[in-house]
Amino acid sequence: MDIYYIPLIAVIIAILACFYASYSDIKRGIIPNKLTFPLIGLGLVLNLIYALLIGNLWLAVFAAVITVVIFVLGYLFWRMGAWAGGDVKLFTALAALLAIYPPLINYKILNYQMPVYASYPFPFTLIINSILSMLPFLLIYVIYIAVKTKPHLLKILFSPIKEYRKNFLLTLVVTSAVTITLFIVPHLPFQNILISLILIYIISWLISKLPNLIKAVLVTVITLFALYQNIPVTISGIVVVFISILFIGIIQKLLTKVNKEALQDDYKIDQLEEGMIPAYALYQKGDEVYFDDKGTFQKIREAITSGDISLIRAPKGKQLISILAAGLKKEDIELLKKLTHDGKIPETFKVKKGVPFAPSILIGLLISLFIGDLAIIFLNVLNWLLY
């Protein structure tokens, strides 16, 4: 057998494993250890065999190191409540199997080589793509729940589309800022995407703060000038920005109000079970017991508005119940019952519905193998649009 079939075998095993993990995660809400633990060992063994056959033992060392690194990173995500234990172990298994970018396929789109590789190891590309893949999966999942049980959420979710006039004006403000930036950047001592994005944001903010009449005149003049310079590019830019603003608006609704209503339910304290994921963390400060019910976006907005960065951090006091993906423990439930009996918290407790992450890992793996790193692709597209 050709030794270069070993990476291909690892890819096939990884894809099949992700299909099974997705099925199990959707059906039973778990990714079994009997799948992930053997895969970690198998991946390390395959890399060792491959390293011996090609005469490069450092490949096996690198595979072992990157597997440990991904596990540690996953453990940190688990500690923050972002991933469940099964997700951590699945990412670790995939890192063991695919420590390096497998040379599976090569093709070109508009003279661009695909898949698009990143300078960092393949498992980081997999994590990035899986997280980005979570958004469309979450959108579909929430729409399903809304149609089935809470149809009023669809109006909230797609409300940015109804605000097309406001969003079109914002589009013209942003495209005007882009036009101004394109004239400023060539005169700067150094140029990069980050500087351009910062300039676009600052100029957009300044234009939006102008009186309505002055803003309308300025935006109209700049847009007409951009059309005079290049009609196709300007029109396509306006369309892309308008669609992007609508998409961002929908995602914001998805991650805030819609997410809260669609993926959270109230349970009586005596109905709680081990493994249920609290919607909010519970804190105690002195004799006061309270929930931290502010979302990340709300905290960031309040911190920016007030200028108090400390608002982003967790509330002061002792944390009694966390929002870790591992869910409630038996002692947590007993504590909640006691606090309810003492009248310190209500008789109902808000619980998050677990969204299976394994399907997003599967989608992220397929994108990583056949398309490449989405973050690098996004940066390349921005670079092409701005320069």
VEXDORO-627901 format. One record per residue (C-alpha): residue in one letter; z, y, x. Coordinates in steps of 0.5 Angstrom, whole numbers, padded with zeros to 4 digits, always signed. Each point is the difference from the previous one (the first is absolute). Layout:
# VEXDORO-627901
AZYX
...
//
This chain:
# VEXDORO-627901
M+0000+0000+0000
D-0002+0007+0002
I+0007+0003+0003
Y-0003+0007-0004
Y+0001-0004-0007
I+0008+0001+0001
P+0000+0007-0002
L-0005-0002-0006
I+0005-0005-0002
A+0006+0005+0000
V-0004+0005-0004
I-0001-0006-0005
I+0007-0002+0000
A+0002+0007-0001
I-0004+0001-0006
L+0002-0006-0003
A+0007+0001+0001
C-0001+0007-0003
F-0003-0002-0006
Y+0006-0005-0001
A+0005+0005+0001
S-0003+0005-0005
Y+0000-0006-0005
S+0007-0002+0001
D+0002+0008+0000
I-0003+0001-0007
K+0002-0006-0003
R+0007-0001+0003
G+0001+0007+0003
I+0002-0004+0007
I-0004-0001+0006
P+0003-0007+0002
N+0003-0001+0007
K-0004-0007+0000
L-0006+0004+0001
T+0002+0005+0005
F+0004-0003+0005
P-0005-0006+0002
L-0005+0006+0000
I+0004+0004+0005
G+0000-0007+0005
L-0007-0002-0001
G-0002+0007+0001
L+0003+0000+0007
V-0002-0007+0002
L-0007+0002-0002
N+0000+0006+0005
L+0003-0004+0005
I-0005-0005+0000
Y-0005+0005+0000
A+0003+0004+0006
L+0000-0007+0004
L-0007-0001-0002
I-0003+0007+0002
G+0005+0000+0006
N+0004+0006-0002
L+0007-0001-0001
W+0001+0007-0002
L-0003-0001-0006
A+0006-0005-0003
V+0005+0005+0003
F-0003+0006-0004
A-0001-0004-0006
A+0008-0002+0000
V+0002+0007+0002
I-0005+0003-0006
T+0003-0005-0005
V+0007+0002+0002
V-0002+0008+0000
I-0003-0001-0007
F+0007-0004-0002
V+0004+0006+0002
L-0004+0005-0004
G+0000-0004-0006
Y+0007-0001+0001
L+0001+0007+0000
F-0004+0001-0006
W+0004-0005-0004
R+0006+0004+0002
M-0003+0006-0003
G-0001-0004-0006
A-0008+0000+0000
W-0001-0007+0001
A+0003-0006-0002
G+0002-0006+0005
G-0007-0004-0002
D-0004+0006+0002
V+0003+0001+0007
K-0001-0008+0001
L-0007+0000-0002
F-0002+0006+0004
T+0004-0003+0006
A-0004-0007-0001
L-0007+0004+0000
A+0002+0004+0006
A+0001-0007+0003
L-0006-0003-0002
L-0005+0007+0001
A+0004+0003+0006
I-0007+0003+0002
Y-0006+0002-0004
P-0004-0006-0001
P-0007+0001+0001
L-0003-0003-0007
I-0005+0005-0002
N-0004+0006+0003
Y-0005+0004-0004
K-0003+0007+0000
I+0001+0005-0006
L-0004+0007+0001
N+0000-0002+0008
Y+0007-0001+0000
Q+0003-0006+0003
M+0004-0004-0005
P+0006-0002-0001
V+0003+0006+0003
Y+0005-0002+0005
A+0007+0004+0002
S+0003+0001+0007
Y+0006-0003-0003
P+0001-0008-0001
F-0003-0003-0006
P+0007-0002-0004
F+0001+0008+0000
T-0007+0001-0003
L+0002-0006-0005
I+0006+0004-0002
I-0003+0007-0001
N-0006-0003-0004
S+0005-0004-0004
I+0004+0006-0002
L-0006+0004-0002
S-0002-0006-0004
M+0006+0000-0004
L-0002+0007-0004
P-0006-0003-0003
F+0004-0007-0002
L+0006+0004-0002
L-0005+0005-0005
I-0003-0007-0003
Y+0007-0003-0001
V+0003+0007-0003
I-0006+0000-0005
Y+0001-0007-0002
I+0007+0002-0002
A-0002+0006-0003
V-0005-0003-0004
K+0005-0006-0002
T+0006+0004-0001
K+0000+0007+0001
P-0007+0003-0002
H+0003+0007+0000
L+0000+0000+0008
L-0007+0000+0000
K-0001+0007-0002
I+0005+0002+0005
L-0003-0004+0005
F-0007+0003-0001
S+0002+0007-0002
P-0003+0003+0007
I-0007-0002-0003
K+0002+0005-0006
E+0002+0005+0004
Y-0007+0001+0003
R-0001+0007+0000
K+0006+0001+0004
N-0002-0005+0005
F-0007+0003+0001
L+0003+0006+0002
L+0005-0003+0005
T-0007-0004+0002
L-0003+0007+0001
V+0006+0003+0004
V+0000-0006+0005
T-0007+0000+0001
S+0000+0007+0001
A+0006-0001+0005
V-0005-0006+0004
T-0005+0005+0000
I+0004+0005+0004
T+0003-0005+0004
L-0007-0002+0002
F-0001+0007+0003
I+0007+0001+0003
V+0000-0007+0004
P-0006+0001+0005
H+0004+0006+0002
L+0006-0004+0002
P+0002-0002+0007
F+0001-0007-0002
Q-0003-0004-0006
N+0003-0006-0004
I+0000-0003-0007
L+0008+0002-0001
I-0001+0007+0002
S-0006+0001-0005
L+0004-0003-0006
I+0006+0004+0002
L-0004+0006-0001
I-0003-0002-0006
Y+0006-0001-0003
I+0003+0007+0002
I-0006+0003-0002
S+0000-0003-0007
W+0007+0002-0001
L-0002+0007+0002
I-0006+0000-0005
S+0004-0003-0006
K+0006+0006+0001
L-0005+0005-0001
P-0001+0004-0007
N-0004-0004-0004
L-0006+0006+0000
I+0000+0000+0007
K+0000-0007+0001
A-0005-0001-0005
V-0005+0005+0004
L+0002-0003+0007
V-0001-0007-0002
T-0007+0001-0004
V-0002+0004+0006
I+0001-0005+0005
T-0003-0006-0004
L-0006+0004-0001
F+0000+0001+0007
A+0001-0007+0002
L-0006-0002-0005
Y-0004+0005+0003
Q+0001-0004+0007
N-0001-0007-0002
I+0000-0001-0008
P+0000-0008+0001
V+0006+0000+0004
T+0004+0005-0004
I-0002-0003-0007
S+0002-0007+0003
G+0007+0003+0003
I+0002+0003-0006
V-0001-0007-0004
V+0004-0004+0005
V+0005+0005+0000
F+0000+0000-0007
I+0001-0007-0001
S+0005+0000+0006
I+0004+0005-0004
L+0000-0004-0007
F+0001-0007+0004
I+0006+0003+0004
G+0003+0003-0007
I+0000-0007-0003
I+0003-0003+0006
Q+0006+0005+0000
K+0001-0002-0008
L-0001-0007+0002
L+0006+0001+0005
T+0004+0004-0004
K+0001+0000-0007
V-0004-0005-0002
N+0002-0005+0005
K+0007+0001-0002
E-0001-0001-0008
A-0005-0006+0001
L+0004-0004+0006
Q+0007+0002-0002
D+0004-0003-0006
D+0007+0001-0003
Y+0005-0006+0000
K+0007-0001-0002
I+0005-0002+0006
D+0001-0007-0003
Q-0007-0001+0000
L-0001+0001+0007
E-0002-0006+0005
E+0000-0001+0007
G-0007+0003+0004
M-0001+0005-0005
I-0002+0007+0003
P+0004+0006-0001
A-0004+0006-0002
Y+0005+0005+0003
A+0005-0001+0006
L+0007+0001-0003
Y+0005+0004+0004
Q+0007+0002+0000
K+0003+0006+0003
G+0008+0001-0001
D+0001-0002-0008
E-0007+0001-0002
V-0005-0005+0000
Y-0007+0002-0001
F-0008-0002+0000
D-0005+0003+0005
D-0005+0000-0005
K-0005+0005+0004
G-0006-0002+0002
T-0003+0001+0007
F-0005+0005-0002
Q+0005+0004-0004
K+0005+0000+0006
I-0006+0002+0004
R-0002+0006-0005
E+0007+0002+0000
A+0001+0000+0007
I-0006+0004+0001
T+0001+0005-0005
S+0008+0001+0002
G-0002+0000+0007
D+0006-0005+0001
I-0003-0007+0003
S+0007-0003-0001
L-0002-0001-0007
I-0005-0006+0002
R+0006-0004+0003
A+0004-0005-0004
P+0006+0004-0004
K+0006+0000+0003
G+0005-0005-0002
K+0001-0008+0001
Q-0006-0004-0002
L+0003-0005-0005
I-0007-0003-0003
S-0007+0001+0004
I-0007-0001-0002
L-0002-0005+0005
A-0005-0005-0002
A+0004-0006+0001
G+0003+0003-0007
L+0007-0001-0003
K+0005-0005+0003
K+0006-0003-0004
E+0005+0005+0003
D-0004+0006-0002
I+0000-0003-0007
E+0007-0001-0001
L+0001+0007+0003
L-0004+0003-0005
K+0004-0003-0006
K+0006+0002+0003
L-0003+0007+0001
T-0002+0000-0008
H+0007-0003-0002
D+0003+0006+0003
G-0005+0005-0003
K-0003+0003+0006
I-0007-0002-0001
P-0004-0002-0007
E-0001-0006-0003
T-0007-0001+0002
F-0003+0000+0007
K-0007+0001+0002
V-0004-0005+0003
K-0007+0000+0004
K-0005-0005-0002
G-0002-0003+0007
V-0007+0001+0001
P-0003-0006+0004
F-0003+0002+0007
A-0003-0006+0003
P-0007+0002-0004
S+0000+0006+0004
I+0001-0003+0006
L-0006-0005-0002
I-0004+0006-0001
G+0002+0003+0006
L-0001-0006+0004
L-0007+0000-0003
I-0002+0007+0001
S+0003+0000+0007
L-0005-0006+0002
F-0006+0002-0003
I+0000+0008+0000
G+0006+0002+0005
D+0005+0005+0000
L+0000+0004-0006
A+0004+0006+0004
I-0005+0000+0006
I-0005+0000-0005
F+0003+0006-0004
L+0001+0004+0006
N-0008-0001+0002
V-0002+0002-0007
L+0004+0006+0001
N-0002+0002+0007
W-0007-0001-0003
L+0001+0004-0006
L+0003+0006+0004
Y-0004+0000+0006
//
